[in-house]
Amino acid sequence: QVQLVESGGGLVQAGGSLRLSCAASKRTFSSYAMGWFRQAPGKERESVAGITWSGGITEYADSVKGRFTISRVNAKSTVYLQMNSLKPGDTAVYYCAAERSPVYGSSWYSPSTFGSWGQGTQVTVSS
């Protein structure tokens, strides 16, 4: 397993931007598929975005397409989530997740696909 530490959360007004970072502990980070998930109070954890080990393929939930961008820098063992045009509905705890095996298709959207998780970072968007 890989240890993950998220950062960059905070309070922002609607329409604003935040960039989340997730630092991984392993030098083999470049072999992992990475995902961002979020969980709002009283709701199930939902997928936000995913990226393959090379960064060549990205996946997004419909609710964030065109507003969020996932990227990674393998040399820094870090994955990012750039969030623009934030809405109050984006308020949640955001989690970084990693999976050593290849991820395909709808598996990107399932939390059970990913074997390693960070502790989460709170994002609050005020109206």
Disulfide bonds with the S-S distance in Angstrom:
Cys22-Cys96 2.07
